[in-house]
């Protein structure tokens, strides 16, 4: 256990993404260990999300825990699967020094950072789960935590991109590459949000019967957010 936490600590401190290595196209990340660690961290926070619907002696309580714990790592894995081809094409167009394997390692690292941030929020999520019955509040709280984790992880990735494409290596080339990566980061966020909508519920509405997933084809995450905002302003 200590070894895995050491790997996470080194990743968060930037010891796996040194400037000289990235500028040379080298990413010396233990991708497999980080992937396993990311799954474990996702299970921790996912279980914290599912705890809300599992409290109070509700029916099928254990299913809420298992479903949320399993779906959170799946959410990030599927988002990576959908968006990785476009990232590599964008990186190749920008003349990135990172090849397929190095690019994938860097993305696994960024996702592990996101899941590490989420796991750090797990005690807060459990605290509010045990102190409130408001489903809307818990849903909003988890959306905020996921958004913060996403910003931190994408910030980690973008800092690495800045090292791969430094200004002194060609100001125009560096700016063009960073613009391309900004577009992809936006794509990753959009796909991730919609993927979460497809895999819902995560928190679990205690007033609804248990379901592993609910039919989401008639709407989208962004339609839901817009409707929630307009309803609150009426």
Secondary structure, DSSP 8 states (H G I E B T S, - for coil): -HHHHHHHHHHHTTTTS-HHHHHTT-----HHHHHHHHHHHHHHHHHHHHHHHH-TT-TTHHHHHHHHHHHHHHHHHHHHHHHHHHHHHHHHHTT-S--HHHHHHHHHHHHHHHHHHHHHHHHHHHHHHHH---HHHHHHHHHHHHHHHHHHHHHHHHHHHHHHT-GGG-HHHHHHHHHHHHHHHHHHHHHHHHHHHHH--SS--TTS---SS---TT--HHHHHHHHHHHHH-
